[in-house]
Amino acid sequence: MVSSNATSGHACPSIKPTSNGVFQGDNPLDFALPLAILQICLVVVVTRGLAFLLRPLRQPRVIAEIIGGILLGPSALGRSKVYLQAVFPTRSLTVLDTLANIGLIFFLFLAGLELDPKSLGRTGKKALAIAMAGISLPFAMGIGTSFILRLAISKDVNSTAFLVFMGVALSITAFPVLARILAELKLLTTDIGRMAMSAAAVNDVAAWILLALAISLSGSNSSPIISFWVFLSGFIFVICSILIVPPIFKWMTKWCQEGEPVEEMYVCATLAAVLAAGFVTDAIGIHAMFGAFVIGILVPKEAPFAGALVEKVEDIVSGLFLPLYFVSSGLKTNVATIQGLQSWGLLVLVIFTACFGKIVGTFVVSILCKVPLRESLAMAFLMNTKGLVELIVLNIGKDRKVLNDETFSIMVLMALFTTFITTPLVTAVYKPARRVKMADYKYRTVERRSSNTKLRILACFHGSRNISSIINLLEVSRGVEKAEGLCVYAMHLMELSERTSAILMVHKARKNGLPFWNRGQRSGSNLVVVAFDAFQQLSRVSVRPMTAISSMADMHEDICTTAERKRAAMIILPFHKHQRLDGSLETTRTDFQLVNRRVLGDAPCSVGILVDRRFGGTTQVSASNVSYVITVLFFGGRDDREALAYGARMAEHPGVSLKVFRFLVKPEAGGEISRVKPEAGGEISRVDMDGSSSTRLGSLDEDFISELKQKMSKDDSVKLEEKFVGNAAETIDAIHEARHSNLFLVGRLPDGEIALALRSSSDSPELGPVGGLLASSDISTTASVLVVKQYSSQVSLDLALQIG
């Protein structure tokens, strides 16, 4: 856009950039720079505040930004002439629109980075058919609606351009917004998510082509020959870009290695190319954003170069400049222009037409493609998503006098409404969690009757820091060469944000159906891929990688749902603290602690939390070089038995020596259950209690220890040592004797009076009393700790209180 509607047709008053300051009598709001700063700050505060308020409704941030723009414009705050003249005076709108369009150019470059042209080539027939139906029917209905609108409120506009603009506006599906809605609803990795993303990508490209056609038809010169030359020149620009740009970028990516910073020269050259392409397309007569979008599409997505560009550009563009585009749009939106029964009736008509065309067209074709009814309905609602792309179309139409004030306001409200209803409608009709029926999910724990059955582990990690320790732990978990062995699901936990780079990770997660794992590449560009691939080949363990891309508030749902679908017996989570160079533990992110606590409460199987002190060193240890001492601290109870069962499996590895310390109370008179009295100062004392349940648990512990002793007679790598203690201090001293181990295995909530004596206040209750002690500075050890909670179908109320 060249300028706001408020400035069109008038000479823009000159405005100086900076003031001399209030002490010399200058009002900062009379000068361009301080006024632009105030406008940016106001927009950011309002839009981010609305985004925070709308977060419980699970709405994408674009909704908050559209509403924020409308509130700051003449529809709400702008009703006050004093406010409008002070904060958004007419003389400032040219500067505001220029900044907004610079932000738009770079945002469209980022949007181009989100689209992978190779994935478009792999689009299935179903997705292609759905995309075509989702464009053609709404486009036709948009043209039909445009005739009614022209007769009622848009009589003096270019008829051909108006028809095409209305068709494009109603047929668009906002690809970036759709991707975030799918991620928010946990549908990215489902069949419907993949199909919706593919269809939306095709829809997006088709919409841009149609928009280019609409712009070429909407020039001030009504000659069709001019429109033809504009469209032809745009087509030639795209062809030349395809031939010239990719080889240059491929040459640049050769010099950009994974893990190394990208040279500033390459980044500057790319950003300059974006602006140059924008200049060319603007000179042709189509918007400058088209050139930026084309350059973004042509940047190679596989190499780290694309990620580096995103990191350099997206925060300042999405955080500061792009919100100005929404307020620029909001300043042109005046809901007050929608007056009378006719205008509101037209608004209802446009909303109905937009929803009907998109939903019915997509739904019917989905049914014809034999997509199930519930999935077809959800797909139809998802494809009805609008967003920033819709606003871009409307703003261009407004600036080129194709849309008047009333039509523009009606279309903006339509885009807001259709996007707002998407999340609740999809949630209502489609919940994949309902479909999970795991009648054959038998083994939810490591402790089981037959140790020869397959052990399935879901191992989670935050990044490359955890990889070597996780792989070394999995190496010792595989035991001996068994008929069924070990199956590992390696899940990369990634936070989904509003950043474009999160959606780039979604692209990687969808390649070949295997998240972050591209079987077509063995170049070593991804250290995580190489590490797990090497482990799978050397250990002959089945490793299946995946990625959880979700917000921190919902990440535990991804973990638990995946564990149930994969029938995992144990989930291994990294502790929220990592080891520093001096050996102490430093908090990585407190959000990960909340994720761990929620998983403990909701997990469908056993859970282990790994306090990693570089188990096995900083590199992967091969099977022939494994030499570990693993210690199990056994106090009694379900969790301790699970830890011991896991330790017994590890002991089957030829490079592992297992030590089991069984803690018992020093012999005293009587056989009652005991606990710690508050005034005892840690002394273990005996009190009378109903001991029926504890007697049963004690017999289970005895049976388990008896089985271990039988195993010891055949395997000299397992040693059992009984420790008789009388108070907490003696227990800690006994634990201190095993500090030279490589790994501790402990239960989260051990039973018995000895464990009760150890309980103290801790900032990590998810580790339990023993795990918390081993993770603290009270025990000087370099050993890693795996805290185990055994799955139980009877979840106690105490657990919810302890982890909440």
C-alpha positions in Angstrom: 0.0 0.0 0.0 1.2 3.5 -0.6 -0.6 5.3 2.1 -3.6 5.0 4.4 -7.0 5.9 3.1 -6.9 8.9 5.4 -4.1 10.4 3.5 -5.2 9.6 0.0 -5.9 12.6 -2.2 -4.2 15.0 0.1 -0.7 16.5 0.2 1.0 14.9 3.2 2.2 17.7 5.6 5.9 17.7 6.2 7.0 16.3 9.5 10.5 16.5 11.0 12.1 13.2 12.2 13.3 14.2 15.7 12.5 16.9 18.3 14.8 19.1 20.3 13.2 17.9 23.5 10.4 19.1 25.8 12.8 21.5 27.6 13.1 23.5 24.4 9.4 23.7 24.0 9.0 20.8 21.5 6.1 18.3 21.7 7.6 14.9 20.9 4.3 13.8 19.3 4.8 16.5 16.6 7.8 14.6 15.3 8.0 11.4 13.3 10.5 9.3 15.3 9.1 9.7 18.8 5.5 9.4 17.5 6.4 6.1 15.6 8.0 4.8 18.8 4.8 5.5 20.8 2.7 3.9 18.2 4.8 0.7 18.1 4.9 0.4 21.9 1.1 1.0 22.1 0.4 -1.6 19.4 2.7 -4.2 21.0 1.2 -3.7 24.5 -2.4 -3.9 23.3 -1.9 -7.0 21.0 0.2 -9.0 23.4 -2.3 -8.2 26.2 -5.2 -9.4 24.1 -3.2 -12.5 23.1 -2.7 -13.3 26.8 -6.4 -12.9 27.5 -7.4 -15.1 24.6 -4.9 -17.8 25.4 -7.4 -19.9 27.5 -9.6 -20.0 24.4 -6.7 -21.5 22.4 -7.0 -18.8 19.8 -4.0 -18.0 17.4 -2.2 -14.7 18.1 -3.5 -13.3 14.8 -7.0 -13.0 16.3 -5.6 -10.8 19.1 -3.7 -8.7 16.6 -6.7 -8.1 14.3 -8.9 -7.2 17.3 -6.1 -4.9 18.7 -5.9 -3.1 15.4 -9.7 -2.6 15.3 -9.8 -1.3 18.9 -7.0 1.2 18.2 -8.8 2.5 15.1 -12.0 4.5 14.6 -14.2 1.6 15.6 -13.3 2.0 19.3 -10.6 4.3 20.8 -10.5 6.3 17.5 -14.0 7.6 18.2 -12.2 10.1 20.4 -10.9 12.8 18.0 -8.4 13.9 20.7 -6.8 10.4 20.9 -6.8 10.0 17.1 -5.1 13.4 16.4 -2.6 12.9 19.2 -1.5 9.2 18.6 -2.4 8.5 15.0 -2.5 12.0 13.3 -3.0 12.1 9.5 0.6 13.4 9.0 2.1 10.2 10.6 0.2 7.7 8.6 2.6 7.6 5.7 5.5 6.8 8.0 3.3 4.2 9.8 2.3 2.5 6.6 5.8 2.5 5.3 7.1 0.8 8.4 4.1 -1.6 8.3 4.9 -2.6 4.7 8.6 -3.1 5.4 7.5 -5.5 8.1 5.0 -7.1 5.7 7.7 -7.6 3.1 10.0 -9.5 5.5 7.0 -11.4 7.0 6.1 -12.6 3.6 9.7 -13.7 3.1 9.3 -15.7 6.3 6.0 -17.1 5.0 7.8 -18.2 1.9 10.3 -20.0 4.1 7.4 -21.9 5.7 6.4 -23.3 2.3 8.4 -26.2 1.0 8.0 -26.5 -2.8 9.2 -30.1 -2.7 6.3 -31.0 -0.3 3.9 -29.5 -2.8 5.2 -31.9 -5.4 4.5 -34.8 -3.1 1.0 -33.7 -2.4 -1.4 -36.6 -2.5 -4.4 -36.8 -4.8 -6.8 -36.5 -1.8 -5.1 -33.3 -0.5 -5.0 -31.9 -4.0 -8.7 -32.6 -4.7 -9.6 -31.0 -1.3 -7.5 -28.0 -2.0 -9.1 -27.5 -5.4 -12.6 -27.8 -4.0 -11.7 -25.5 -1.2 -10.7 -22.8 -3.7 -13.2 -23.2 -6.6 -16.5 -23.3 -4.8 -15.8 -20.4 -2.4 -14.3 -18.4 -5.4 -17.5 -19.0 -7.4 -19.7 -18.0 -4.4 -17.5 -15.0 -3.8 -18.1 -13.8 -7.3 -21.8 -14.4 -6.8 -21.8 -12.4 -3.6 -19.9 -9.6 -5.3 -22.8 -8.9 -7.6 -25.1 -8.3 -4.6 -22.6 -6.1 -2.8 -22.0 -4.0 -6.0 -25.7 -3.4 -6.3 -26.1 -2.5 -2.7 -23.0 -0.6 -1.4 -20.2 -0.8 -4.1 -21.7 0.7 -7.2 -18.7 2.9 -8.3 -15.9 0.3 -8.3 -14.0 -1.6 -11.1 -16.3 -4.5 -11.7 -13.8 -7.1 -12.9 -11.3 -6.4 -10.2 -14.0 -6.4 -7.5 -15.2 -9.8 -8.7 -11.7 -11.3 -8.5 -10.9 -9.6 -5.1 -14.1 -11.0 -3.6 -13.4 -14.5 -5.0 -9.9 -14.5 -3.6 -10.9 -13.1 -0.2 -13.5 -15.9 0.3 -11.3 -18.7 -1.0 -8.1 -18.1 1.0 -6.9 -20.5 3.7 -4.3 -19.0 5.9 -1.5 -21.6 5.9 0.6 -20.2 8.9 -2.5 -19.7 11.1 -3.8 -23.2 10.2 -0.4 -24.7 11.1 -0.6 -23.2 14.6 -4.2 -24.2 15.2 -3.3 -27.8 14.2 -0.3 -27.8 16.6 -2.5 -26.3 19.4 -5.1 -29.0 18.9 -2.5 -31.8 18.7 -3.4 -32.7 15.2 -0.1 -32.0 13.4 1.0 -35.6 13.4 -2.4 -37.1 12.6 -3.6 -38.0 9.1 -6.0 -35.1 9.1 -3.3 -32.7 10.1 -0.9 -33.8 7.3 -3.8 -33.7 4.8 -4.9 -30.2 6.0 -1.3 -28.8 5.8 -0.8 -30.2 2.3 -4.1 -28.8 1.1 -3.6 -25.4 2.7 -0.1 -25.2 1.1 -1.6 -25.8 -2.4 -4.4 -23.3 -1.5 -1.9 -20.7 -0.4 0.1 -20.8 -3.6 -3.1 -20.7 -5.7 -4.4 -17.7 -3.7 -1.2 -15.8 -4.3 -1.5 -16.4 -8.1 -5.1 -15.3 -8.1 -4.2 -12.2 -6.0 -1.5 -11.3 -8.5 -4.2 -11.5 -11.2 -6.5 -9.3 -9.1 -3.9 -6.7 -8.6 -3.0 -6.6 -12.3 -6.7 -6.0 -13.0 -7.1 -3.3 -10.4 -4.7 -0.7 -11.8 -5.7 2.9 -12.4 -5.5 2.3 -16.2 -8.5 0.3 -17.2 -6.9 -1.0 -20.4 -6.8 -4.9 -20.5 -3.5 -4.7 -22.4 -1.9 -3.0 -19.4 -3.3 -5.7 -17.1 -2.0 -8.4 -19.4 1.6 -6.9 -19.4 1.5 -6.6 -15.6 0.6 -10.2 -15.2 3.0 -11.4 -17.9 5.9 -9.4 -16.4 5.1 -11.0 -13.0 5.2 -14.4 -14.5 8.5 -13.7 -16.2 9.9 -12.5 -12.9 8.9 -15.7 -11.2 10.5 -17.8 -14.0 13.8 -15.8 -13.9 13.9 -16.1 -10.1 13.5 -19.9 -10.3 16.4 -20.1 -12.7 18.8 -17.7 -11.1 18.1 -17.6 -7.3 18.3 -21.3 -6.2 21.9 -21.9 -7.5 23.1 -18.9 -5.6 21.5 -20.0 -2.4 22.8 -23.6 -2.8 26.3 -22.1 -3.2 25.8 -20.1 0.0 24.5 -23.2 2.0 27.7 -25.1 1.1 29.6 -22.7 3.3 27.1 -22.8 6.2 27.8 -25.9 8.3 25.6 -27.2 11.1 26.5 -25.8 14.5 28.6 -22.9 13.0 27.4 -19.3 12.7 26.3 -18.2 9.3 28.5 -15.4 7.9 27.0 -11.9 8.1 27.7 -11.3 4.5 25.4 -14.1 3.4 22.6 -12.9 5.6 22.9 -9.3 4.4 23.0 -10.4 0.8 19.8 -12.4 1.3 18.0 -9.6 3.0 19.1 -7.2 0.2 17.9 -9.7 -2.4 14.5 -9.7 -0.6 14.2 -5.9 -0.8 15.5 -5.9 -4.4 12.8 -8.4 -5.4 10.2 -6.3 -3.7 11.4 -3.3 -5.7 11.1 -5.2 -9.0 7.6 -6.5 -8.3 6.4 -3.1 -7.1 7.8 -1.6 -10.3 6.0 -4.2 -12.3 2.7 -3.1 -10.7 2.1 -6.0 -8.3 2.8 -5.5 -4.6 6.4 -5.5 -3.3 5.5 -8.4 -1.0 5.3 -10.8 -4.0 9.0 -10.5 -4.7 9.8 -11.2 -1.0 7.5 -14.2 -1.0 9.1 -15.7 -4.1 12.6 -15.4 -2.6 11.4 -17.0 0.6 10.1 -20.0 -1.3 13.3 -20.5 -3.2 15.6 -20.6 -0.1 16.7 -24.2 0.5 14.9 -25.6 3.6 17.2 -28.5 4.4 20.3 -26.6 5.2 20.9 -24.6 8.5 20.9 -21.4 6.4 17.1 -21.1 6.4 17.1 -21.4 10.2 19.8 -18.8 10.6 17.8 -16.4 8.4 14.7 -16.9 10.6 16.6 -16.3 13.8 18.0 -13.0 12.4 14.7 -11.7 11.1 11.6 -13.1 12.7 11.6 -11.6 16.2 12.0 -7.9 15.2 9.6 -8.4 12.3 6.9 -10.4 14.1 7.3 -8.6 17.4 7.6 -4.9 16.3 6.9 -4.2 12.6 4.1 -6.7 11.7 1.7 -5.5 14.5 1.9 -2.1 12.8 0.3 -3.7 9.7 -2.7 -4.7 11.9 -3.1 -1.3 13.4 -2.8 0.2 9.9 -5.6 -2.1 8.8 -7.5 -1.3 12.0 -7.3 2.4 11.2 -9.2 1.7 8.0 -11.8 -0.4 9.6 -14.7 1.5 11.0 -17.5 -0.8 12.2 -19.7 2.3 12.5 -20.0 2.3 8.7 -22.0 -0.9 9.0 -25.3 0.8 9.7 -28.9 -0.3 9.1 -30.5 -3.6 8.5 -29.2 -3.9 5.0 -25.5 -3.5 6.0 -25.8 -6.1 8.8 -27.7 -8.4 6.5 -24.8 -8.1 4.0 -22.4 -9.0 6.8 -24.4 -12.1 7.6 -24.5 -13.0 3.9 -20.8 -12.6 3.4 -20.0 -14.7 6.5 -22.5 -17.4 5.5 -21.2 -17.5 1.9 -17.6 -17.7 3.1 -18.3 -20.5 5.5 -20.7 -22.4 3.3 -18.4 -22.4 0.3 -15.3 -23.5 2.2 -17.0 -26.0 4.5 -19.4 -27.6 2.0 -16.8 -27.7 -0.8 -14.2 -29.3 1.4 -16.6 -31.6 3.2 -18.2 -33.0 0.0 -14.9 -33.7 -1.7 -13.5 -35.3 1.5 -16.4 -37.7 1.7 -16.0 -38.5 -2.0 -12.3 -39.3 -1.3 -13.5 -41.8 1.4 -12.3 -39.7 4.3 -14.4 -40.7 7.4 -17.3 -38.4 8.3 -15.8 -36.9 11.5 -12.5 -36.3 9.8 -14.2 -34.7 6.8 -16.1 -32.3 9.0 -13.0 -31.3 10.9 -11.1 -30.8 7.6 -13.9 -28.6 6.4 -13.7 -26.4 9.5 -9.9 -26.2 9.4 -9.8 -25.1 5.8 -12.1 -22.2 6.7 -9.3 -20.5 8.6 -8.4 -17.0 7.6 -5.7 -14.7 8.9 -3.0 -12.2 7.9 -3.2 -13.2 4.2 -6.9 -12.3 4.2 -6.0 -8.9 5.6 -3.3 -8.4 3.0 -5.8 -9.0 0.2 -8.4 -6.7 1.7 -5.8 -3.9 2.3 -4.6 -4.0 -1.2 -8.2 -3.9 -2.4 -8.8 -0.9 -0.2 -5.7 1.0 -1.3 -6.6 0.4 -5.0 -10.1 1.7 -4.5 -11.6 -1.7 -5.2 -13.2 -2.0 -1.7 -14.9 1.0 -0.1 -15.0 1.6 3.7 -18.2 -0.4 4.3 -17.2 -3.4 2.2 -13.7 -3.4 3.8 -15.2 -3.4 7.4 -17.6 -6.2 6.5 -14.8 -8.4 5.1 -12.5 -7.8 8.1 -15.2 -8.9 10.5 -15.8 -11.9 8.3 -12.1 -12.9 8.5 -12.2 -12.4 12.3 -15.3 -14.5 12.8 -14.3 -17.4 10.6 -10.9 -17.8 12.2 -12.3 -17.4 15.7 -14.8 -20.2 15.3 -12.3 -22.7 13.8 -10.7 -24.0 17.1 -14.0 -24.5 19.1 -15.7 -26.2 16.1 -12.8 -28.6 15.4 -12.5 -29.4 19.1 -16.2 -30.2 19.2 -16.3 -32.5 16.2 -12.9 -34.2 16.3 -10.9 -35.5 19.3 -8.4 -38.1 18.2 -7.8 -39.0 21.9 -11.3 -40.6 21.9 -10.1 -43.1 19.3 -7.3 -44.5 21.4 -8.4 -48.0 22.4 -5.5 -50.1 23.8 -7.1 -53.4 24.8 -3.8 -55.1 24.1 -1.7 -52.7 26.2 -0.6 -55.4 28.7 2.9 -54.4 29.8 2.8 -51.0 31.5 5.7 -51.7 33.8 9.2 -53.1 33.7 8.3 -55.5 36.5 6.6 -58.4 34.8 6.3 -62.2 35.1 8.4 -62.9 31.9 11.5 -60.8 31.4 11.8 -62.2 27.8 9.0 -60.0 26.5 9.8 -56.8 24.5 10.5 -53.8 26.6 9.2 -50.5 25.1 10.7 -47.3 26.3 9.7 -43.8 25.4 12.9 -41.7 26.0 12.4 -38.0 26.0 15.1 -35.3 25.6 15.2 -31.5 25.3 18.2 -31.1 23.0 21.7 -32.4 22.1 22.9 -32.0 25.7 20.8 -35.0 26.8 21.6 -37.3 23.8 24.8 -39.1 24.9 23.4 -39.9 28.4 20.1 -41.1 27.0 21.8 -43.3 24.5 24.2 -44.7 27.1 21.2 -45.4 29.4 19.4 -47.2 26.6 22.5 -49.2 25.8 22.6 -50.8 29.3 18.8 -51.2 29.2 18.8 -53.6 26.2 20.0 -56.5 28.4 21.1 -59.6 26.5 20.3 -60.7 22.9 16.7 -61.8 23.4 14.0 -62.9 21.0 12.0 -59.7 21.5 14.5 -57.3 23.0 14.2 -53.5 23.4 12.2 -51.0 21.3 12.9 -47.3 21.9 10.8 -44.3 20.9 13.1 -41.3 21.1 11.0 -38.1 21.5 12.4 -34.7 21.0 10.5 -32.3 23.3 10.1 -28.9 21.5 8.1 -25.9 22.5 5.7 -24.5 20.0 5.7 -20.8 19.9 4.3 -18.1 17.6 7.7 -18.0 15.9 8.1 -19.0 12.3 11.0 -21.3 13.2 8.6 -23.5 15.1 6.6 -24.1 11.9 9.9 -24.8 10.1 10.4 -27.6 12.6 6.9 -28.9 11.8 8.1 -29.2 8.2 11.1 -31.3 9.3 8.8 -33.3 11.6 6.7 -34.3 8.6 9.4 -35.5 6.2 8.9 -39.1 5.3 6.5 -39.4 8.2 9.5 -39.5 10.6 10.0 -36.4 12.8 13.4 -34.8 12.5 14.7 -38.0 10.8 15.3 -37.8 7.1 16.3 -41.2 5.8 17.3 -39.7 2.5 20.2 -37.8 4.1 23.3 -39.2 5.7 25.4 -36.1 5.5 25.7 -35.6 9.2 24.0 -32.3 9.2 22.0 -33.2 12.2 23.9 -34.5 15.2 20.8 -35.9 16.8 19.9 -38.0 13.8 23.5 -39.3 13.4 23.7 -40.3 17.1 20.5 -42.3 17.2 21.2 -43.8 13.8 24.6 -45.0 14.9 23.1 -46.4 18.1 20.5 -48.3 16.2 23.0 -49.9 13.8 25.6 -50.8 16.4 23.3 -52.1 19.1 20.6 -53.6 16.8 18.0 -51.9 19.0 14.8 -50.7 17.2 14.9 -46.8 17.5 11.9 -44.8 16.3 12.4 -41.1 16.6 9.6 -38.5 16.9 9.0 -34.9 17.9 6.6 -33.4 20.3 5.9 -29.9 19.2 3.5 -28.2 21.6 3.2 -25.5 24.2 4.6 -26.2 27.6 1.1 -26.3 29.1 0.2 -29.2 26.8 3.5 -31.1 26.3 2.6 -33.7 28.9 -0.4 -34.7 26.9 1.8 -35.4 23.9 4.1 -37.5 26.0 1.3 -39.5 27.7 -0.7 -40.0 24.5 2.4 -41.2 22.6 3.3 -43.6 25.4 -0.2 -45.1 25.2 -0.3 -45.4 21.5 3.2 -47.0 21.4 2.3 -49.2 24.4 5.4 -48.1 26.3 6.3 -49.7 29.6 8.4 -46.8 30.8 8.7 -43.1 30.0 12.1 -41.6 30.7 12.1 -37.9 31.3 15.1 -35.5 31.7 15.3 -33.7 35.0 14.7 -29.9 34.7 18.3 -29.2 35.9 21.6 -29.9 34.1 25.1 -30.3 35.5 27.5 -27.3 35.3 31.2 -27.6 34.9 31.7 -27.3 38.7 29.5 -30.4 39.2 26.5 -28.5 40.6 23.0 -28.7 39.1 21.6 -25.6 37.4 18.0 -25.1 36.4 17.5 -25.4 32.6 13.8 -24.3 32.6 11.3 -24.5 35.4 8.6 -25.2 32.8 10.2 -28.6 32.3 9.6 -29.4 35.9 5.9 -28.7 35.5 5.9 -31.0 32.5 7.5 -33.8 34.5 5.0 -33.4 37.4 2.1 -33.6 35.0 3.5 -36.7 33.3 3.9 -38.4 36.7 0.2 -37.8 37.4 -1.2 -38.8 34.0 1.2 -41.4 32.6 -0.3 -44.7 31.3 2.9 -46.6 32.3 5.9 -46.3 34.6 7.9 -43.1 34.6 11.6 -42.5 35.2 13.2 -39.1 35.8 16.9 -39.0 34.9 19.1 -36.6 36.9 21.9 -36.6 34.4 25.5 -36.1 35.6 26.9 -37.0 32.2 26.2 -40.7 32.5 28.9 -42.5 30.5 30.6 -39.2 29.7 29.9 -36.7 27.0 30.0 -39.2 24.1 28.2 -42.4 23.3 29.9 -45.5 24.7 30.0 -48.6 22.5 28.7 -51.9 23.8 32.2 -53.4 24.0 33.5 -50.5 26.2 30.6 -50.4 28.7 31.8 -50.8 32.3 29.3 -49.4 34.8 28.5 -49.9 38.4 24.8 -49.4 38.9 23.4 -49.2 42.4 19.8 -49.9 43.5 18.7 -48.4 46.8 15.9 -50.7 48.0 13.7 -49.6 50.9 10.5 -51.5 49.8 7.3 -50.7 48.0 6.0 -50.7 44.4 8.3 -48.0 43.1 11.4 -49.7 44.6 10.5 -53.0 43.0 10.1 -51.3 39.7 13.6 -49.7 40.1 15.0 -53.1 41.0 13.3 -54.8 38.1 14.9 -52.3 35.8 18.3 -52.8 37.4 18.0 -56.5 37.1 17.5 -56.1 33.3 20.5 -53.8 33.1 22.5 -56.4 34.9 22.1 -58.7 31.9 24.4 -56.5 30.0 27.9 -57.9 30.1 29.5 -54.5 31.0 27.2 -53.8 34.0 27.8 -54.7 37.7 24.6 -54.3 39.8 24.8 -53.6 43.5 21.6 -53.7 45.5 21.5 -52.0 48.9 18.5 -53.2 50.9 17.8 -51.0 53.9 16.3 -52.6 57.0 15.5 -51.3 60.5 17.8 -52.5 63.2 16.3 -55.4 65.1 14.1 -54.3 67.9 11.4 -55.8 70.1 8.0 -56.2 68.5 7.0 -56.2 64.9 4.7 -53.2 64.5 4.8 -50.7 61.7 7.0 -47.7 62.5 7.3 -44.1 61.5 9.0 -40.9 62.5 7.6 -39.0 65.4 7.9 -35.2 64.9 10.0 -34.8 68.1 12.3 -37.7 67.3 14.7 -35.7 65.2 15.0 -38.3 62.6 15.1 -41.3 64.9 13.1 -44.3 63.7 10.5 -45.2 66.4 7.7 -47.7 66.4 4.0 -47.0 66.7 1.0 -49.3 66.5 -0.9 -49.2 63.2 -3.1 -51.5 61.2 -0.5 -53.5 59.4 -2.5 -55.7 57.0 -1.7 -53.8 53.8 1.9 -53.3 54.8 2.2 -56.9 55.5 1.0 -57.7 52.0 3.5 -55.2 50.5 6.3 -56.6 52.6 5.6 -60.1 51.4 5.8 -58.9 47.8 9.1 -57.3 48.6 10.4 -60.5 50.1 9.3 -62.5 47.1 11.0 -60.1 44.8 14.3 -60.3 46.8 14.1 -64.1 46.9 13.9 -64.1 43.1 16.9 -61.8 43.0 18.9 -64.1 45.3 18.1 -67.0 42.9 19.5 -64.9 40.1 22.6 -64.1 42.0 23.4 -67.8 42.3 23.7 -67.9 38.5 25.1 -64.4 37.9 28.1 -63.0 39.8 27.6 -59.5 38.4 24.7 -58.9 40.9 25.4 -58.4 44.6 23.0 -57.8 47.4 24.0 -56.1 50.6 21.6 -55.6 53.5 22.1 -52.4 55.6 20.6 -52.2 59.1 20.0 -48.6 60.1 18.5 -46.9 63.1 18.0 -43.3 62.0 18.2 -41.0 59.0 21.9 -40.1 59.6 22.9 -43.8 59.4 20.9 -44.2 56.2 22.6 -41.3 54.6 26.0 -42.7 55.6 25.1 -46.0 54.0 24.1 -44.3 50.8 27.3 -42.3 50.9 29.3 -45.5 50.7 27.9 -46.1 47.2 28.7 -42.6 45.9 31.3 -44.0 43.4 28.6 -45.7 41.3 27.9 -44.6 37.8 24.1 -44.7 38.2 21.6 -44.9 41.1 18.2 -46.5 40.6 15.7 -45.5 43.2 11.9 -45.6 43.7 10.1 -42.3 43.8 8.0 -43.0 46.9 9.5 -46.0 48.8 7.5 -47.6 51.5 8.6 -48.1 55.1 9.7 -46.2 58.1 13.3 -45.7 56.9 12.2 -43.8 53.8 9.8 -41.7 56.0 12.8 -40.7 58.2 14.5 -39.3 55.1 11.6 -37.1 54.0 12.4 -33.4 54.1 11.4 -30.2 52.3 12.7 -30.2 48.7 12.2 -28.0 45.7 11.9 -31.2 43.6 9.1 -33.3 45.1 8.8 -35.2 41.9 12.1 -37.0 42.8 10.8 -38.3 46.2 12.8 -38.4 49.4 15.7 -40.6 48.2 16.0 -39.1 44.7 15.9 -35.6 46.1 18.7 -36.5 48.5 20.9 -37.9 45.7 20.2 -34.8 43.6 21.1 -32.5 46.4 24.5 -31.3 47.5 24.2 -33.4 50.7 25.6 -36.5 48.9 28.9 -35.8 47.1 28.6 -38.0 44.0 29.2 -37.8 40.3 26.6 -40.6 39.7 23.5 -40.0 37.7 20.2 -40.8 39.3 17.1 -42.5 37.7 14.0 -42.0 39.9 11.3 -44.5 39.0 7.6 -44.5 39.6 5.7 -47.7 38.9 2.4 -47.5 37.0 -0.6 -48.3 39.1 -4.2 -48.3 37.9 -5.3 -47.0 41.3 -4.0 -43.5 41.4 -4.0 -42.1 44.9 -5.1 -38.7 45.9 -1.8 -38.2 47.7 0.1 -38.3 44.4 -1.9 -35.4 43.0 -1.3 -33.4 46.1 2.5 -34.1 46.0 3.1 -33.3 42.4 0.6 -30.4 42.0 
